[in-house]
Amino acid sequence: MSNVHAPQTLYDKIWNSHVINPKDNGLALIYIDRHLVHEVSSPQAFEGLRLAKRRVRRPDCTLATVDHNVPTSIRAETSLESLVTEPESRAQCIALENNVREFGLAYFGLTDRRQGIVHIIGPEQGFTLPGTVCVCGDSHTSTHGAFGALAFGIGTSEVEHVFATQTLLQTKGKNMRITVDGTLPPGVTSKDVILHIIGVIGAAGGSGCVIEYAGSVFREFSMEARMSVCNMSIEAGARAGMIAPDDVTFDYLRGRPLAPKGEAWDRAVAYWRTLKSDEGALFDVEVNISASHISPTVTWGTSPQDVVPITGCVPDPTTVIDPLKRSSVERSLAYMGLTPNTPMQEITVDKVFIGSCTNSRIEDLRSAASVVIAAGPDVKVPPSVHALIVPGSGLVKSQAESEGLATIFRRAGFDWREAGCSMCVGMNPDSLAPNERCASTSNRNFEGRQGAGGRTHLVSPAMAAAAAITGRLTDVRKLMNPESGVNFSTTTSKVDLSSGPGFPTELVLPPPSSNVSPATSTPQDVPAPAESATPVAEKFTVLTGLAAPMHLRNVDTDMIIPKQYCKTLKRTGLAVGLFYYLRHDASTGEPIDFVLDQPPYNTANILVSTGENFGCGSSREHAAWSLKDFGIRCVIAPSFGEIFYNNLMQNSMLPIKLPMAVCEALADDAKGGLELQIDLEKQEIRRVHGETIPFTADPFRRNCLLEGVDDIALTMLQGPLIDDFEQKRSANWPWLDGFGYKGKKILVAAEKKANLDW
């Protein structure tokens, strides 16, 4: 473990303590302590292991569940096959069950009362712990940073990398601190705080950064409120969000099934108390916000940065000076069906969704129920509104029922559901129809995110409950009754599952049988991969071709490929879904005139975007796969969503960051039908009139692309270094070695190999 004596930020401390092998330009091989797995981003990763005859290195540090595809209606059936009726969704769920059996992973299946959204069950079980590096094939892994963990989403190729090596190759980001001090006004919750922050700094405001949230407001938040804030860090473009652990953190974790016990607990807490930014630690970016400036907040557009106070109005694009931003506002208003200057409280809703990994914990449900109580015993959800309440896990559902919350919701006309991602992503039966408008506690309001043509307004659980009762976006403060003693904030109530159903500890799936495949052999049985560094991926050297121009800001991954095309077990065949709702009408399915369907751009192998933050949003690697399947090998943009940027390189594709003015010039070349030549060896773009434009690429990634090398194989050559790190890790942090669900420690001791460098 590294010992750095200069003042360090919380991020610095966790990063430095997890570096196994530093490389040049900030790239490092870092160790992963916790890996969460779900059914959408894992099938291709498991298949990669199987084809390479590799095992999961640390089953004891891996936890899997199904969440994205599962139905949330009452589950009368008892088998996954009968519960999940949609064929492609069922195939992904069955594939996960088969894979966890084959590779010997802990798993909460659909009929397990612990099943739920992956970012709910990790903290709930004590699998998420301070000081750890936690990853998942899901962009909202930043949720776990609320515990003082470095937690971030990864793509499927990186999921496979963690499976095989328990490490990742990462470039250290910048330190950003957002401080919110003061007292929040009545009716303002953690969701309003993070929406306000994103509105202030923008959807790309945290690009290249890990955000530490500091100040009195976050100190006073409960763990559940902190998780909601960190959850949406990715919506500000950040790699991760973190809050230093304290007594609130420790009280939450104490006694949970996978948290340390006894002497190990005392030792862990002593270490966790050191996890805070040192006095004098330097931050690259500082943002300070007064709590008194934050109001109950709602989104109006198709990006989480499109926010106004609920007392505000729909913006007027004619007041926006920048033409690209003005065009973006006009596009959003057209999609949302809104007229400029309309008061937000005059906007009626068709559906209300309370759930998602942002707001489906017990405190969120308590907050929503308090609004229903304050509105009065006779108040009902109007017939024009369908209001869904979807708990984040089976345990949250049980506790809400034991506290009487479910009864409150049902009596008021809410639809009480089973656990799952539900309408947040719309990969299951819960979705919006074209032009339906929803007040949603989820994290994204992208075009089509909750259903093709669906219109989403992001709000807090309290605001969502108010909208359900009134049938329109409503200032929740109008329903607040000071004499009732009801508090709509999620900052005061303490979660105590022991007062509800308790923590079940039984295994659901049996341990792997003795006739397992080579991929699940014990570490001592796994030979070093033969010819590990031989080229196995497609090379990228010089690319010559036509570029297709795009003039959109914040092109998100849901826009690149809608979620229905992510229900696949393969990496190919996805070109049909590429920019589907830019190429087809959401209501009729009829083709729309789009650049990639116009000759000669229908044969383009380069994409030039003049808008920033290309590929923001989800970690789903399907966005990269769909571009590659179409024939795109290089994407040029002013800036990228970081996970998407990594996913391109993992698929032998080259992302290039250039100033916006240069991107605009290259887009003009594309409009004129002029070819570009991308030379990765020389790191330059050559235009037809002779000008060369230099660009930079990470040396290691560049070499992998030039040579077509599998970076998993290269990492496995670092086996001795990883072994040595694991031994020190077990000595320093023994509580991180998995104890499973039967109290039996899973031993990991990899065979020593020759120390070879990359």
MOTADA-V485272 format. One record per backbone hydrogen bond with DSSP energy under -1.0 kcal/mol. NH is the residue of the N-H (numbers start at 0). CO is the residue of the C=O. If there is no record, write none. Layout:
nh=NH co=CO
nh=NH co=CO
//
This chain:
nh=12 co=8
nh=13 co=9
nh=14 co=10
nh=15 co=11
nh=16 co=12
nh=17 co=14
nh=19 co=28
nh=20 co=28
nh=22 co=26
nh=26 co=23
nh=27 co=169
nh=28 co=20
nh=29 co=167
nh=30 co=17
nh=31 co=165
nh=32 co=132
nh=33 co=132
nh=34 co=60
nh=35 co=134
nh=36 co=62
nh=45 co=41
nh=46 co=42
nh=47 co=43
nh=48 co=44
nh=49 co=45
nh=50 co=46
nh=51 co=47
nh=53 co=48
nh=56 co=162
nh=60 co=57
nh=61 co=58
nh=62 co=34
nh=63 co=105
nh=64 co=36
nh=75 co=73
nh=82 co=78
nh=83 co=79
nh=89 co=85
nh=90 co=86
nh=91 co=87
nh=92 co=88
nh=93 co=89
nh=94 co=90
nh=95 co=91
nh=96 co=92
nh=97 co=93
nh=98 co=94
nh=99 co=95
nh=100 co=96
nh=101 co=97
nh=102 co=98
nh=104 co=99
nh=107 co=63
nh=111 co=108
nh=114 co=111
nh=116 co=391
nh=119 co=116
nh=120 co=116
nh=121 co=117
nh=123 co=119
nh=124 co=120
nh=125 co=122
nh=126 co=121
nh=127 co=121
nh=130 co=147
nh=131 co=128
nh=133 co=149
nh=134 co=33
nh=137 co=135
nh=140 co=137
nh=142 co=139
nh=143 co=140
nh=144 co=141
nh=145 co=142
nh=146 co=143
nh=147 co=144
nh=149 co=131
nh=151 co=133
nh=153 co=135
nh=158 co=154
nh=159 co=155
nh=160 co=156
nh=161 co=157
nh=162 co=158
nh=163 co=159
nh=164 co=160
nh=165 co=161
nh=167 co=29
nh=169 co=27
nh=171 co=25
nh=173 co=207
nh=175 co=209
nh=176 co=284
nh=177 co=211
nh=178 co=286
nh=179 co=213
nh=180 co=288
nh=187 co=184
nh=192 co=188
nh=193 co=189
nh=194 co=190
nh=195 co=191
nh=196 co=192
nh=197 co=193
nh=198 co=194
nh=199 co=195
nh=200 co=196
nh=201 co=197
nh=204 co=201
nh=205 co=235
nh=206 co=203
nh=208 co=205
nh=209 co=173
nh=210 co=239
nh=211 co=175
nh=212 co=241
nh=213 co=177
nh=216 co=179
nh=218 co=214
nh=219 co=215
nh=225 co=221
nh=226 co=222
nh=227 co=223
nh=228 co=224
nh=229 co=225
nh=230 co=226
nh=231 co=227
nh=232 co=229
nh=235 co=232
nh=236 co=233
nh=237 co=232
nh=238 co=208
nh=241 co=210
nh=242 co=144
nh=249 co=245
nh=250 co=246
nh=251 co=247
nh=252 co=248
nh=253 co=249
nh=255 co=252
nh=257 co=124
nh=258 co=255
nh=263 co=260
nh=265 co=261
nh=266 co=262
nh=267 co=263
nh=268 co=264
nh=269 co=265
nh=270 co=266
nh=271 co=267
nh=272 co=268
nh=273 co=270
nh=274 co=271
nh=275 co=273
nh=277 co=7
nh=280 co=277
nh=283 co=174
nh=284 co=174
nh=286 co=176
nh=288 co=178
nh=290 co=180
nh=292 co=289
nh=293 co=290
nh=297 co=307
nh=298 co=457
nh=299 co=305
nh=305 co=302
nh=306 co=304
nh=307 co=297
nh=309 co=295
nh=311 co=308
nh=313 co=341
nh=318 co=315
nh=319 co=316
nh=325 co=321
nh=326 co=322
nh=327 co=323
nh=328 co=324
nh=329 co=325
nh=330 co=326
nh=331 co=327
nh=332 co=328
nh=333 co=329
nh=334 co=330
nh=335 co=331
nh=337 co=332
nh=340 co=313
nh=341 co=338
nh=343 co=311
nh=345 co=342
nh=346 co=343
nh=348 co=470
nh=349 co=436
nh=350 co=436
nh=351 co=385
nh=352 co=438
nh=353 co=387
nh=364 co=360
nh=365 co=361
nh=366 co=362
nh=367 co=363
nh=368 co=364
nh=369 co=365
nh=370 co=366
nh=371 co=367
nh=372 co=368
nh=373 co=369
nh=374 co=370
nh=375 co=372
nh=378 co=375
nh=380 co=411
nh=384 co=381
nh=385 co=349
nh=387 co=351
nh=388 co=414
nh=389 co=353
nh=391 co=359
nh=393 co=114
nh=396 co=392
nh=397 co=393
nh=398 co=394
nh=399 co=395
nh=400 co=396
nh=401 co=397
nh=402 co=398
nh=404 co=399
nh=407 co=403
nh=408 co=404
nh=409 co=405
nh=410 co=406
nh=411 co=407
nh=412 co=409
nh=413 co=408
nh=414 co=386
nh=416 co=388
nh=417 co=71
nh=419 co=390
nh=420 co=66
nh=423 co=420
nh=425 co=421
nh=431 co=449
nh=434 co=452
nh=435 co=432
nh=437 co=454
nh=438 co=350
nh=439 co=456
nh=440 co=352
nh=448 co=445
nh=453 co=450
nh=454 co=435
nh=456 co=437
nh=458 co=439
nh=463 co=459
nh=464 co=460
nh=465 co=461
nh=466 co=462
nh=467 co=463
nh=468 co=464
nh=469 co=465
nh=470 co=466
nh=472 co=346
nh=477 co=474
nh=478 co=475
nh=483 co=480
nh=498 co=495
nh=499 co=496
nh=501 co=496
nh=519 co=516
nh=520 co=517
nh=524 co=521
nh=525 co=522
nh=533 co=530
nh=535 co=707
nh=536 co=707
nh=539 co=704
nh=542 co=677
nh=544 co=675
nh=547 co=605
nh=549 co=607
nh=553 co=611
nh=556 co=615
nh=559 co=555
nh=560 co=556
nh=564 co=561
nh=565 co=562
nh=567 co=565
nh=576 co=573
nh=577 co=574
nh=578 co=559
nh=579 co=576
nh=581 co=578
nh=582 co=578
nh=583 co=579
nh=584 co=589
nh=588 co=584
nh=591 co=582
nh=596 co=593
nh=597 co=594
nh=600 co=597
nh=602 co=599
nh=603 co=600
nh=604 co=545
nh=605 co=545
nh=606 co=633
nh=607 co=547
nh=608 co=635
nh=609 co=549
nh=613 co=638
nh=614 co=554
nh=615 co=612
nh=622 co=619
nh=624 co=620
nh=625 co=621
nh=626 co=622
nh=627 co=623
nh=628 co=624
nh=629 co=625
nh=630 co=626
nh=631 co=626
nh=632 co=604
nh=633 co=604
nh=634 co=653
nh=635 co=606
nh=636 co=655
nh=640 co=613
nh=644 co=640
nh=645 co=641
nh=646 co=642
nh=647 co=643
nh=648 co=644
nh=649 co=645
nh=650 co=647
nh=651 co=648
nh=652 co=647
nh=653 co=632
nh=655 co=634
nh=657 co=636
nh=662 co=658
nh=663 co=659
nh=664 co=660
nh=665 co=661
nh=666 co=662
nh=667 co=663
nh=668 co=664
nh=669 co=665
nh=670 co=666
nh=671 co=667
nh=672 co=669
nh=673 co=668
nh=675 co=544
nh=676 co=685
nh=677 co=542
nh=678 co=683
nh=679 co=540
nh=683 co=678
nh=684 co=692
nh=685 co=676
nh=686 co=690
nh=689 co=686
nh=692 co=684
nh=694 co=682
nh=701 co=697
nh=702 co=698
nh=703 co=699
nh=704 co=700
nh=705 co=701
nh=706 co=702
nh=707 co=703
nh=708 co=703
nh=713 co=709
nh=714 co=710
nh=715 co=711
nh=717 co=714
nh=718 co=715
nh=721 co=717
nh=722 co=718
nh=723 co=719
nh=724 co=720
nh=725 co=721
nh=726 co=722
nh=727 co=723
nh=728 co=724
nh=729 co=725
nh=730 co=726
nh=731 co=727
nh=732 co=728
nh=735 co=732
nh=736 co=733
nh=745 co=737
nh=755 co=753
//
